[in-house]
Amino acid sequence: MSCGQYQECAEVVPEAFGLSRSTVSRRFIRASARQLKALLDRPLTEDFVAVFLDGKSVAEEAVVLAVGITLQGKKVLLGLVQTATENARVLTEFLQGLVARGLRVETGLLWIIDGGKGLRAAIHAVAGPEAVIQRCQWHKRENVVSYLPKTRQAAVRAQLQTAYRQPTYAAAKAQLEALERTLARENPSAAASLREGLEETLTLHRLGLAPVLSQSFATTNVLESINAQVERRIRRVTRWQSGEQKLRWVASALLELEPRLRRVKGYRALPQLRAAIRRCTTSAIELTAQAA
């Protein structure tokens, strides 16, 4: 029974079957607590090639979700933690917990994040400094245009989209650098925003897989879509009493929708992604060894 259905029972069943609202509520609390534990404890034994990490707001409180993508393109809910994307310590413990449950970081993973410094620090702490990170191009685009007057935002947004749609790293980088020079003259803050973390927004381009995988892996849209579906399931709650209640409802919603999640677009190219990540990681390790 879904969390939405439980709430409907709280409104309808008492009259129909003589059950009190408190009885229905207690049953849902127990059931959702079991679902939360199941989500947080289940083994992560599948062969993952990518992990999406992003935050979601639940009643003005941040929850970070993790979704793994298997080599066959299946989306698997890995876990959630009540924290902001800037909290490196908590996020490091969260990722360590995923590894303890079976997530294999040594096989080569692509980490897709919104750009939060805490997320990046946690990934490097758990997966090593050579971890391969794809920063969300959508978040980068919106961060840049937020510094501009409204009269310029549409044009710059279009230029960024055009640059990121280029099939090669060289072409995309050249267009982004040209735009950065233009912005440096008219709005240094926007130019600085574009420069910050720019290389991580071009990771798929550097791996040579932008044409086939950008639609699924260049942004955090996979998680945004899941977040939207979760929101539709929990928005009936009008009063939140505790953080534990928030986690229970989110976990129940996630487990309800997980079986209906479709494979990512471009999944047939995921073996190529695995090979490219391994080459990239090996090169980074060799360069570090030479520098030492």
ZADO-1210 file (C-alpha; in nm, 4 decimals, padded with zeros to 6 digits):
<atoms>
<atom x="00.0000" y="00.0000" z="00.0000" code="MET" pos="1"/>
<atom x="00.1385" y="00.3408" z="-00.0951" code="SER" pos="2"/>
<atom x="00.1872" y="00.6295" z="00.1442" code="CYS" pos="3"/>
<atom x="-00.0865" y="00.8197" z="-00.0369" code="GLY" pos="4"/>
<atom x="-00.3207" y="00.5259" z="-00.0003" code="GLN" pos="5"/>
<atom x="-00.2457" y="00.5038" z="00.3727" code="TYR" pos="6"/>
<atom x="-00.3509" y="00.8639" z="00.4156" code="GLN" pos="7"/>
<atom x="-00.6711" y="00.8023" z="00.2249" code="GLU" pos="8"/>
<atom x="-00.7401" y="00.5088" z="00.4587" code="CYS" pos="9"/>
<atom x="-00.7015" y="00.7422" z="00.7542" code="ALA" pos="10"/>
<atom x="-00.9845" y="00.9493" z="00.6089" code="GLU" pos="11"/>
<atom x="-01.2144" y="00.6747" z="00.4772" code="VAL" pos="12"/>
<atom x="-01.1606" y="00.3482" z="00.6637" code="VAL" pos="13"/>
<atom x="-01.2735" y="00.4604" z="01.0120" code="PRO" pos="14"/>
<atom x="-01.6249" y="00.5240" z="00.8857" code="GLU" pos="15"/>
<atom x="-01.6336" y="00.2097" z="00.6735" code="ALA" pos="16"/>
<atom x="-01.4735" y="-00.0404" z="00.9090" code="PHE" pos="17"/>
<atom x="-01.4829" y="00.1131" z="01.2548" code="GLY" pos="18"/>
<atom x="-01.1081" y="00.1689" z="01.2787" code="LEU" pos="19"/>
<atom x="-00.9896" y="00.4807" z="01.4560" code="SER" pos="20"/>
<atom x="-00.7694" y="00.7341" z="01.2824" code="ARG" pos="21"/>
<atom x="-00.4995" y="00.6738" z="01.5423" code="SER" pos="22"/>
<atom x="-00.4994" y="00.3006" z="01.4646" code="THR" pos="23"/>
<atom x="-00.4523" y="00.3642" z="01.0922" code="VAL" pos="24"/>
<atom x="-00.1833" y="00.6205" z="01.1699" code="SER" pos="25"/>
<atom x="00.0085" y="00.3775" z="01.3921" code="ARG" pos="26"/>
<atom x="-00.0076" y="00.1106" z="01.1222" code="ARG" pos="27"/>
<atom x="00.1345" y="00.3486" z="00.8628" code="PHE" pos="28"/>
<atom x="00.4097" y="00.4607" z="01.0999" code="ILE" pos="29"/>
<atom x="00.5159" y="00.0984" z="01.1530" code="ARG" pos="30"/>
<atom x="00.4921" y="00.0135" z="00.7841" code="ALA" pos="31"/>
<atom x="00.6827" y="00.3237" z="00.6688" code="SER" pos="32"/>
<atom x="00.9492" y="00.2661" z="00.9373" code="ALA" pos="33"/>
<atom x="01.0050" y="-00.0824" z="00.7940" code="ARG" pos="34"/>
<atom x="01.0317" y="00.0639" z="00.4442" code="GLN" pos="35"/>
<atom x="01.2860" y="00.3226" z="00.5570" code="LEU" pos="36"/>
<atom x="01.4968" y="00.0531" z="00.7237" code="LYS" pos="37"/>
<atom x="01.4708" y="-00.1670" z="00.4146" code="ALA" pos="38"/>
<atom x="01.5941" y="00.1146" z="00.1921" code="LEU" pos="39"/>
<atom x="01.8810" y="00.2117" z="00.4204" code="LEU" pos="40"/>
<atom x="01.9968" y="-00.1452" z="00.4886" code="ASP" pos="41"/>
<atom x="01.9546" y="-00.3358" z="00.1619" code="ARG" pos="42"/>
<atom x="02.2747" y="-00.4691" z="00.0013" code="PRO" pos="43"/>
<atom x="02.4094" y="-00.2825" z="-00.3028" code="LEU" pos="44"/>
<atom x="02.5411" y="-00.5810" z="-00.4938" code="THR" pos="45"/>
<atom x="02.4539" y="-00.4808" z="-00.8505" code="GLU" pos="46"/>
<atom x="02.7176" y="-00.3620" z="-01.0965" code="ASP" pos="47"/>
<atom x="02.6870" y="00.0165" z="-01.0932" code="PHE" pos="48"/>
<atom x="02.8481" y="00.2463" z="-01.3467" code="VAL" pos="49"/>
<atom x="02.7135" y="00.5836" z="-01.2290" code="ALA" pos="50"/>
<atom x="02.5722" y="00.7510" z="-00.9187" code="VAL" pos="51"/>
<atom x="02.3502" y="01.0589" z="-00.9108" code="PHE" pos="52"/>
<atom x="02.3594" y="01.2728" z="-00.5962" code="LEU" pos="53"/>
<atom x="02.1352" y="01.5714" z="-00.5370" code="ASP" pos="54"/>
<atom x="01.9399" y="01.7476" z="-00.2664" code="GLY" pos="55"/>
<atom x="01.5666" y="01.7737" z="-00.2178" code="LYS" pos="56"/>
<atom x="01.3746" y="02.0082" z="00.0085" code="SER" pos="57"/>
<atom x="01.1186" y="01.8436" z="00.2386" code="VAL" pos="58"/>
<atom x="00.9272" y="02.0916" z="00.4536" code="ALA" pos="59"/>
<atom x="01.2143" y="02.3419" z="00.4438" code="GLU" pos="60"/>
<atom x="01.4715" y="02.0765" z="00.5327" code="GLU" pos="61"/>
<atom x="01.7317" y="01.9288" z="00.2982" code="ALA" pos="62"/>
<atom x="01.7492" y="01.5599" z="00.2108" code="VAL" pos="63"/>
<atom x="02.0191" y="01.4232" z="-00.0213" code="VAL" pos="64"/>
<atom x="01.9204" y="01.1307" z="-00.2428" code="LEU" pos="65"/>
<atom x="02.1513" y="00.8829" z="-00.4144" code="ALA" pos="66"/>
<atom x="02.0464" y="00.6868" z="-00.7225" code="VAL" pos="67"/>
<atom x="02.2713" y="00.4315" z="-00.8889" code="GLY" pos="68"/>
<atom x="02.2698" y="00.3303" z="-01.2557" code="ILE" pos="69"/>
<atom x="02.3602" y="-00.0286" z="-01.3321" code="THR" pos="70"/>
<atom x="02.5607" y="-00.1376" z="-01.6331" code="LEU" pos="71"/>
<atom x="02.2291" y="-00.2373" z="-01.7918" code="GLN" pos="72"/>
<atom x="02.0842" y="00.1113" z="-01.7380" code="GLY" pos="73"/>
<atom x="01.8503" y="00.0303" z="-01.4474" code="LYS" pos="74"/>
<atom x="01.7888" y="00.2992" z="-01.1855" code="LYS" pos="75"/>
<atom x="01.8337" y="00.1795" z="-00.8266" code="VAL" pos="76"/>
<atom x="01.7633" y="00.3866" z="-00.5150" code="LEU" pos="77"/>
<atom x="02.0767" y="00.3675" z="-00.3009" code="LEU" pos="78"/>
<atom x="01.9774" y="00.5732" z="-00.0001" code="GLY" pos="79"/>
<atom x="01.9051" y="00.9125" z="00.1484" code="LEU" pos="80"/>
<atom x="02.0365" y="01.1298" z="00.4278" code="VAL" pos="81"/>
<atom x="01.8984" y="01.4343" z="00.6019" code="GLN" pos="82"/>
<atom x="02.1557" y="01.7037" z="00.5284" code="THR" pos="83"/>
<atom x="02.2506" y="01.9772" z="00.2823" code="ALA" pos="84"/>
<atom x="02.4762" y="01.9258" z="-00.0198" code="THR" pos="85"/>
<atom x="02.7429" y="02.1433" z="00.1462" code="GLU" pos="86"/>
<atom x="02.7869" y="01.9239" z="00.4550" code="ASN" pos="87"/>
<atom x="03.1009" y="01.7309" z="00.3624" code="ALA" pos="88"/>
<atom x="03.1331" y="01.5406" z="00.6912" code="ARG" pos="89"/>
<atom x="02.7816" y="01.3976" z="00.6908" code="VAL" pos="90"/>
<atom x="02.7952" y="01.3251" z="00.3181" code="LEU" pos="91"/>
<atom x="03.1269" y="01.1435" z="00.3552" code="THR" pos="92"/>
<atom x="02.9727" y="00.9205" z="00.6230" code="GLU" pos="93"/>
<atom x="02.6715" y="00.8664" z="00.3963" code="PHE" pos="94"/>
<atom x="02.8883" y="00.7538" z="00.1029" code="LEU" pos="95"/>
<atom x="03.0996" y="00.5367" z="00.3313" code="GLN" pos="96"/>
<atom x="02.7768" y="00.3703" z="00.4368" code="GLY" pos="97"/>
<atom x="02.6903" y="00.2978" z="00.0733" code="LEU" pos="98"/>
<atom x="03.0336" y="00.1417" z="00.0243" code="VAL" pos="99"/>
<atom x="02.9867" y="-00.0679" z="00.3397" code="ALA" pos="100"/>
<atom x="02.6614" y="-00.1973" z="00.1910" code="ARG" pos="101"/>
<atom x="02.8385" y="-00.3076" z="-00.1264" code="GLY" pos="102"/>
<atom x="02.8755" y="-00.0089" z="-00.3592" code="LEU" pos="103"/>
<atom x="03.2019" y="-00.0686" z="-00.5438" code="ARG" pos="104"/>
<atom x="03.3831" y="00.2557" z="-00.6159" code="VAL" pos="105"/>
<atom x="03.6943" y="00.0805" z="-00.7456" code="GLU" pos="106"/>
<atom x="03.5193" y="-00.0526" z="-01.0577" code="THR" pos="107"/>
<atom x="03.4908" y="00.2973" z="-01.2005" code="GLY" pos="108"/>
<atom x="03.1919" y="00.5219" z="-01.1380" code="LEU" pos="109"/>
<atom x="03.0695" y="00.8433" z="-01.2934" code="LEU" pos="110"/>
<atom x="02.9413" y="01.0740" z="-01.0190" code="TRP" pos="111"/>
<atom x="02.6782" y="01.3260" z="-01.1328" code="ILE" pos="112"/>
<atom x="02.6268" y="01.6166" z="-00.8919" code="ILE" pos="113"/>
<atom x="02.4822" y="01.9677" z="-00.8851" code="ASP" pos="114"/>
<atom x="02.8139" y="02.1285" z="-00.7941" code="GLY" pos="115"/>
<atom x="02.7842" y="02.1328" z="-00.4142" code="GLY" pos="116"/>
<atom x="03.1302" y="02.1554" z="-00.2591" code="LYS" pos="117"/>
<atom x="03.0348" y="01.9167" z="00.0178" code="GLY" pos="118"/>
<atom x="02.9334" y="01.6509" z="-00.2337" code="LEU" pos="119"/>
<atom x="03.2580" y="01.6863" z="-00.4255" code="ARG" pos="120"/>
<atom x="03.4679" y="01.6665" z="-00.1084" code="ALA" pos="121"/>
<atom x="03.2793" y="01.3578" z="00.0087" code="ALA" pos="122"/>
<atom x="03.3259" y="01.1822" z="-00.3265" code="ILE" pos="123"/>
<atom x="03.6993" y="01.2517" z="-00.3249" code="HIS" pos="124"/>
<atom x="03.7253" y="01.1316" z="00.0365" code="ALA" pos="125"/>
<atom x="03.5530" y="00.8013" z="-00.0434" code="VAL" pos="126"/>
<atom x="03.6419" y="00.7314" z="-00.4079" code="ALA" pos="127"/>
<atom x="03.9808" y="00.9040" z="-00.4203" code="GLY" pos="128"/>
<atom x="04.1022" y="01.2276" z="-00.5823" code="PRO" pos="129"/>
<atom x="04.0863" y="01.0635" z="-00.9260" code="GLU" pos="130"/>
<atom x="03.7080" y="01.0118" z="-00.9011" code="ALA" pos="131"/>
<atom x="03.5323" y="01.1034" z="-01.2263" code="VAL" pos="132"/>
<atom x="03.2719" y="01.3750" z="-01.1673" code="ILE" pos="133"/>
<atom x="03.0196" y="01.5172" z="-01.4115" code="GLN" pos="134"/>
<atom x="02.8833" y="01.8468" z="-01.2882" code="ARG" pos="135"/>
<atom x="02.5263" y="01.9280" z="-01.3873" code="CYS" pos="136"/>
<atom x="02.5243" y="02.1537" z="-01.6921" code="GLN" pos="137"/>
<atom x="02.1740" y="02.2783" z="-01.6116" code="TRP" pos="138"/>
<atom x="02.2789" y="02.4021" z="-01.2674" code="HIS" pos="139"/>
<atom x="02.5891" y="02.5655" z="-01.4162" code="LYS" pos="140"/>
<atom x="02.3813" y="02.7421" z="-01.6810" code="ARG" pos="141"/>
<atom x="02.1292" y="02.8738" z="-01.4295" code="GLU" pos="142"/>
<atom x="02.4026" y="02.9824" z="-01.1876" code="ASN" pos="143"/>
<atom x="02.5702" y="03.1866" z="-01.4614" code="VAL" pos="144"/>
<atom x="02.2578" y="03.3601" z="-01.5909" code="VAL" pos="145"/>
<atom x="02.1448" y="03.4443" z="-01.2366" code="SER" pos="146"/>
<atom x="02.4153" y="03.7151" z="-01.2319" code="TYR" pos="147"/>
<atom x="02.2809" y="03.8792" z="-01.5468" code="LEU" pos="148"/>
<atom x="01.9964" y="04.1232" z="-01.6046" code="PRO" pos="149"/>
<atom x="01.6806" y="03.9609" z="-01.7371" code="LYS" pos="150"/>
<atom x="01.7327" y="04.1217" z="-02.0755" code="THR" pos="151"/>
<atom x="02.0525" y="03.9167" z="-02.1236" code="ARG" pos="152"/>
<atom x="01.9578" y="03.5874" z="-01.9632" code="GLN" pos="153"/>
<atom x="01.7821" y="03.4229" z="-02.2590" code="ALA" pos="154"/>
<atom x="02.0684" y="03.4965" z="-02.4994" code="ALA" pos="155"/>
<atom x="02.3404" y="03.3711" z="-02.2646" code="VAL" pos="156"/>
<atom x="02.1344" y="03.0661" z="-02.1721" code="ARG" pos="157"/>
<atom x="02.1059" y="02.9815" z="-02.5432" code="ALA" pos="158"/>
<atom x="02.4819" y="03.0259" z="-02.5934" code="GLN" pos="159"/>
<atom x="02.5564" y="02.7918" z="-02.3050" code="LEU" pos="160"/>
<atom x="02.3142" y="02.5323" z="-02.4372" code="GLN" pos="161"/>
<atom x="02.4712" y="02.5536" z="-02.7834" code="THR" pos="162"/>
<atom x="02.8198" y="02.5101" z="-02.6394" code="ALA" pos="163"/>
<atom x="02.7245" y="02.2069" z="-02.4335" code="TYR" pos="164"/>
<atom x="02.5565" y="02.0470" z="-02.7348" code="ARG" pos="165"/>
<atom x="02.8835" y="02.0395" z="-02.9271" code="GLN" pos="166"/>
<atom x="02.9921" y="01.6811" z="-02.9946" code="PRO" pos="167"/>
<atom x="03.3590" y="01.7226" z="-02.9022" code="THR" pos="168"/>
<atom x="03.5486" y="01.8542" z="-02.6030" code="TYR" pos="169"/>
<atom x="03.7509" y="02.0981" z="-02.8148" code="ALA" pos="170"/>
<atom x="03.4442" y="02.2536" z="-02.9778" code="ALA" pos="171"/>
<atom x="03.2499" y="02.2837" z="-02.6522" code="ALA" pos="172"/>
<atom x="03.5475" y="02.4279" z="-02.4620" code="LYS" pos="173"/>
<atom x="03.6197" y="02.6833" z="-02.7363" code="ALA" pos="174"/>
<atom x="03.2628" y="02.8156" z="-02.7324" code="GLN" pos="175"/>
<atom x="03.2515" y="02.8316" z="-02.3532" code="LEU" pos="176"/>
<atom x="03.5834" y="03.0162" z="-02.3379" code="GLU" pos="177"/>
<atom x="03.4626" y="03.2653" z="-02.5976" code="ALA" pos="178"/>
<atom x="03.1498" y="03.3275" z="-02.3935" code="LEU" pos="179"/>
<atom x="03.3583" y="03.3647" z="-02.0771" code="GLU" pos="180"/>
<atom x="03.5669" y="03.6391" z="-02.2439" code="ARG" pos="181"/>
<atom x="03.2495" y="03.8219" z="-02.3441" code="THR" pos="182"/>
<atom x="03.1040" y="03.7951" z="-01.9959" code="LEU" pos="183"/>
<atom x="03.4315" y="03.9121" z="-01.8367" code="ALA" pos="184"/>
<atom x="03.3843" y="04.2495" z="-02.0070" code="ARG" pos="185"/>
<atom x="03.0176" y="04.2981" z="-01.9178" code="GLU" pos="186"/>
<atom x="02.9754" y="04.1057" z="-01.5913" code="ASN" pos="187"/>
<atom x="03.2858" y="03.9678" z="-01.4160" code="PRO" pos="188"/>
<atom x="03.0732" y="03.7835" z="-01.1583" code="SER" pos="189"/>
<atom x="02.8942" y="03.5866" z="-01.4305" code="ALA" pos="190"/>
<atom x="03.2279" y="03.5100" z="-01.5947" code="ALA" pos="191"/>
<atom x="03.3718" y="03.3863" z="-01.2637" code="ALA" pos="192"/>
<atom x="03.0665" y="03.1656" z="-01.2158" code="SER" pos="193"/>
<atom x="03.1222" y="03.0137" z="-01.5593" code="LEU" pos="194"/>
<atom x="03.4922" y="02.9473" z="-01.4936" code="ARG" pos="195"/>
<atom x="03.4308" y="02.7810" z="-01.1565" code="GLU" pos="196"/>
<atom x="03.4176" y="02.4037" z="-01.2032" code="GLY" pos="197"/>
<atom x="03.3898" y="02.4405" z="-01.5818" code="LEU" pos="198"/>
<atom x="03.6005" y="02.1343" z="-01.6596" code="GLU" pos="199"/>
<atom x="03.3709" y="01.9108" z="-01.4560" code="GLU" pos="200"/>
<atom x="03.0755" y="02.0173" z="-01.6712" code="THR" pos="201"/>
<atom x="03.2672" y="01.8802" z="-01.9718" code="LEU" pos="202"/>
<atom x="03.3553" y="01.5379" z="-01.8314" code="THR" pos="203"/>
<atom x="03.1399" y="01.3453" z="-02.0792" code="LEU" pos="204"/>
<atom x="03.2983" y="01.5473" z="-02.3603" code="HIS" pos="205"/>
<atom x="03.6467" y="01.4536" z="-02.2382" code="ARG" pos="206"/>
<atom x="03.5431" y="01.0891" z="-02.2195" code="LEU" pos="207"/>
<atom x="03.4260" y="01.1091" z="-02.5817" code="GLY" pos="208"/>
<atom x="03.0691" y="01.0108" z="-02.4953" code="LEU" pos="209"/>
<atom x="02.8795" y="01.3397" z="-02.5017" code="ALA" pos="210"/>
<atom x="02.6857" y="01.2588" z="-02.8224" code="PRO" pos="211"/>
<atom x="02.5384" y="00.9362" z="-02.6825" code="VAL" pos="212"/>
<atom x="02.5129" y="00.9980" z="-02.3070" code="LEU" pos="213"/>
<atom x="02.4616" y="01.3717" z="-02.2495" code="SER" pos="214"/>
<atom x="02.0851" y="01.3403" z="-02.2500" code="GLN" pos="215"/>
<atom x="02.0976" y="01.1178" z="-01.9416" code="SER" pos="216"/>
<atom x="02.4236" y="01.2004" z="-01.7638" code="PHE" pos="217"/>
<atom x="02.5116" y="01.5667" z="-01.8317" code="ALA" pos="218"/>
<atom x="02.2575" y="01.6911" z="-01.5777" code="THR" pos="219"/>
<atom x="02.0923" y="01.5723" z="-01.2582" code="THR" pos="220"/>
<atom x="01.7566" y="01.5496" z="-01.4380" code="ASN" pos="221"/>
<atom x="01.7281" y="01.1793" z="-01.3516" code="VAL" pos="222"/>
<atom x="01.7031" y="01.2781" z="-00.9857" code="LEU" pos="223"/>
<atom x="01.4935" y="01.5868" z="-01.0566" code="GLU" pos="224"/>
<atom x="01.2333" y="01.3611" z="-01.2180" code="SER" pos="225"/>
<atom x="01.2343" y="01.1256" z="-00.9193" code="ILE" pos="226"/>
<atom x="01.2103" y="01.4211" z="-00.6805" code="ASN" pos="227"/>
<atom x="00.9049" y="01.5501" z="-00.8656" code="ALA" pos="228"/>
<atom x="00.7340" y="01.2118" z="-00.8357" code="GLN" pos="229"/>
<atom x="00.8164" y="01.1941" z="-00.4656" code="VAL" pos="230"/>
<atom x="00.6750" y="01.5423" z="-00.4155" code="GLU" pos="231"/>
<atom x="00.3443" y="01.4406" z="-00.5690" code="ARG" pos="232"/>
<atom x="00.3206" y="01.1552" z="-00.3182" code="ARG" pos="233"/>
<atom x="00.4063" y="01.3482" z="-00.0023" code="ILE" pos="234"/>
<atom x="00.2403" y="01.6843" z="-00.0672" code="ARG" pos="235"/>
<atom x="-00.0772" y="01.5733" z="00.1136" code="ARG" pos="236"/>
<atom x="00.1063" y="01.5979" z="00.4424" code="VAL" pos="237"/>
<atom x="00.0124" y="01.9319" z="00.5989" code="THR" pos="238"/>
<atom x="00.2019" y="01.9001" z="00.9264" code="ARG" pos="239"/>
<atom x="00.5464" y="01.7513" z="00.9697" code="TRP" pos="240"/>
<atom x="00.6260" y="01.6470" z="01.3252" code="GLN" pos="241"/>
<atom x="00.9842" y="01.5232" z="01.3000" code="SER" pos="242"/>
<atom x="01.2770" y="01.4594" z="01.0714" code="GLY" pos="243"/>
<atom x="01.2232" y="01.0866" z="01.1099" code="GLU" pos="244"/>
<atom x="00.8696" y="01.1292" z="00.9764" code="GLN" pos="245"/>
<atom x="01.0056" y="01.3091" z="00.6686" code="LYS" pos="246"/>
<atom x="01.2510" y="01.0297" z="00.5974" code="LEU" pos="247"/>
<atom x="00.9807" y="00.7653" z="00.6395" code="ARG" pos="248"/>
<atom x="00.7486" y="00.9340" z="00.3927" code="TRP" pos="249"/>
<atom x="01.0230" y="00.9967" z="00.1373" code="VAL" pos="250"/>
<atom x="01.1490" y="00.6372" z="00.1651" code="ALA" pos="251"/>
<atom x="00.7956" y="00.5004" z="00.1233" code="SER" pos="252"/>
<atom x="00.7420" y="00.7143" z="-00.1845" code="ALA" pos="253"/>
<atom x="01.0784" y="00.6134" z="-00.3330" code="LEU" pos="254"/>
<atom x="01.0185" y="00.2417" z="-00.2877" code="LEU" pos="255"/>
<atom x="00.6720" y="00.2741" z="-00.4344" code="GLU" pos="256"/>
<atom x="00.7918" y="00.4360" z="-00.7560" code="LEU" pos="257"/>
<atom x="01.1216" y="00.2452" z="-00.7991" code="GLU" pos="258"/>
<atom x="00.9733" y="-00.0545" z="-00.9880" code="PRO" pos="259"/>
<atom x="00.8300" y="00.1845" z="-01.2474" code="ARG" pos="260"/>
<atom x="01.1518" y="00.3724" z="-01.3184" code="LEU" pos="261"/>
<atom x="01.2648" y="00.3324" z="-01.6784" code="ARG" pos="262"/>
<atom x="01.6148" y="00.2550" z="-01.7910" code="ARG" pos="263"/>
<atom x="01.8269" y="00.5592" z="-01.8731" code="VAL" pos="264"/>
<atom x="01.8429" y="00.6710" z="-02.2337" code="LYS" pos="265"/>
<atom x="02.1616" y="00.5605" z="-02.4077" code="GLY" pos="266"/>
<atom x="02.2074" y="00.2599" z="-02.1796" code="TYR" pos="267"/>
<atom x="02.3626" y="00.0548" z="-02.4601" code="ARG" pos="268"/>
<atom x="02.6689" y="00.2832" z="-02.4400" code="ALA" pos="269"/>
<atom x="02.7254" y="00.2193" z="-02.0684" code="LEU" pos="270"/>
<atom x="02.9957" y="-00.0460" z="-02.1249" code="PRO" pos="271"/>
<atom x="03.1813" y="00.2229" z="-02.3223" code="GLN" pos="272"/>
<atom x="03.1372" y="00.4586" z="-02.0267" code="LEU" pos="273"/>
<atom x="03.2834" y="00.1999" z="-01.7893" code="ARG" pos="274"/>
<atom x="03.5877" y="00.1537" z="-02.0150" code="ALA" pos="275"/>
<atom x="03.6379" y="00.5296" z="-02.0556" code="ALA" pos="276"/>
<atom x="03.6168" y="00.5879" z="-01.6789" code="ILE" pos="277"/>
<atom x="03.8762" y="00.3203" z="-01.6154" code="ARG" pos="278"/>
<atom x="04.1125" y="00.4741" z="-01.8721" code="ARG" pos="279"/>
<atom x="04.0604" y="00.8179" z="-01.7184" code="CYS" pos="280"/>
<atom x="04.1160" y="00.6899" z="-01.3647" code="THR" pos="281"/>
<atom x="04.4288" y="00.4975" z="-01.4620" code="THR" pos="282"/>
<atom x="04.5760" y="00.8063" z="-01.6307" code="SER" pos="283"/>
<atom x="04.5032" y="01.0213" z="-01.3247" code="ALA" pos="284"/>
<atom x="04.6697" y="00.7694" z="-01.0920" code="ILE" pos="285"/>
<atom x="04.9769" y="00.7500" z="-01.3168" code="GLU" pos="286"/>
<atom x="05.0085" y="01.1305" z="-01.3301" code="LEU" pos="287"/>
<atom x="04.9821" y="01.1510" z="-00.9521" code="THR" pos="288"/>
<atom x="05.2509" y="00.8862" z="-00.9130" code="ALA" pos="289"/>
<atom x="05.4835" y="01.0704" z="-01.1533" code="GLN" pos="290"/>
<atom x="05.4305" y="01.3992" z="-00.9704" code="ALA" pos="291"/>
<atom x="05.5175" y="01.2319" z="-00.6400" code="ALA" pos="292"/>
</atoms>
